Structures are given as structure tokens and as C-alpha cells.
Amino acid sequence: MPEPRATFVPVVGLGLAAGTLAAVAGAKPWVVDPLLPAGSDPLGLVADAGEMPLAMALSLVVLACWGVLLVTRGAVRRVVAGLALLASVGLAITVVVGMFTLPDQVLEAVLESTTRTGDTAVTGWAWAAAAGALLSVVSTTLAVLWVGHWPEMGSRYDAPGGASGSEATPEDPNSLDLWKSIDEGRDPTE
């Protein structure tokens, strides 16, 4: 088994790539009617029937989780990794359901919008979404397992005063001195 700390960059890179692939594929039609004449679907009913917008939404949740995972520490980081895994599993389920239900939806839309029977074809976007979902499940599972061993951002990136829990009040002489130095054109951080 590889050292979990050394897996940080590859797993995060894989997760971001998988989430991006699934998000782009989720915005495209997965099932189309290849025999539908051009211009015979002016309202886009057939095209809309072949899409699965839930896949894009779940992919964006996974991508957001990766972003949060990079800037958090401790228990929050573990919870976000678990949320990313849940969203990835939901994405995989959505892809499977879409592969089975979208062809029938496209056929129904063709019958409603035209007078002919339809035919369906699964596009490459459906397979791209499936690959993105599978890789997303793998990467988020690894994140859940190894997130406790990954490097974290230092506390210097925390909000000022976040560690002590006290905020400077306007009456605080230090705060007044800072404002006076700014008014005088000096940089108080020097």
C-alpha cells in the first residue's frame, strides 16, 4: 500500500479531473434520435429528454467538496470527504438510472413531437459521464481513507484573530494606533 501522504496530489488530481469530466458530460445529451430530421424538434423536447441534469449537479457538488477539502483541517475535512463520497455514489447511481431510462424518454418525446416512431442512440457523453462517475467514486473513497494523513494548510491562512477568538474593538489602543498610522500614510504592518 502506498504511503497516504504521497497520494495527496494524484488522488486530488484524479478527483478534480473525474468531477470535471462528469460535470461537462452531465450538461450534454446522453441519448439522441439519430434519425430525427434537422429542424423537426424546434422546442428541443427530444434533446431535453435525452439529458440528465442531476448528473451535472452532483458533479458540481463533488468538485465543491474537493475545493473545501483542500482548505480545511481535522474533523471538517473528514466530513467533507464523506460528503464527496456520497455525492459520487449518487452520481454513479444517476448514470446507471439514466442509461436505462433515457432511451424510453427520448422515444416518448419523439412520438409526442413527430408522427413517426423513433430510434435511440447512446452518445459518447453518457460513457464519459460513466467514466467520470466511476473515477469519482474511486478518488473520493481513497480520500475518505487517507484524508487524515494528507498535508493541511498552515494556520497562517486562518482568519486574523481566529486562533485567540478575540477581536480588536475600535476602542482598543492598538487598533487606534493602526488607524492613525494609516491616516499618516505609514504602513502599519512594517
C-alpha positions, 0 to 999 in steps of 0.5 A: 500500500502506498504511503497516504501522504504521497497520494495527496496530489494524484488522488486530488488530481484524479478527483478534480479531473473525474468531477470535471469530466462528469460535470461537462458530460452531465450538461450534454445529451446522453441519448439522441434520435439519430434519425430525427430530421434537422429542424423537426424538434424546434422546442428541443423536447427530444434533446431535453429528454435525452439529458440528465441534469442531476448528473451535472449537479452532483458533479458540481457538488463533488468538485465543491467538496474537493475545493473545501477539502483542500482548505480545511483541517481535522474533523471538517475535512473528514466530513467533507470527504464523506460528503464527496463520497456520497455525492459520487455514489449518487452520481454513479447511481444517476448514470446507471438510472439514466442509461436505462431510462433515457432511451424510453424518454427520448422515444416518448418525446419523439412520438409526442413531437413527430408522427413517426416512431423513433430510434435511440442512440447512446452518445459518447457523453453518457460513457464519459459521464460513466467514466467520470462517475466511476473515477469519482467514486474511486478518488473520493473513497481513497480520500475518505481513507487517507484524508487524515494523513494528507498535508493541511494548510498552515494556520497562517491562512486562518482568519486574523484573530481566529486562533485567540477568538478575540477581536480588536474593538475600535476602542482598543489602543492598538487598533487606534494606533493602526488607524492613525498610522494609516491616516499618516500614510505609514504602513502599519504592518512594517 
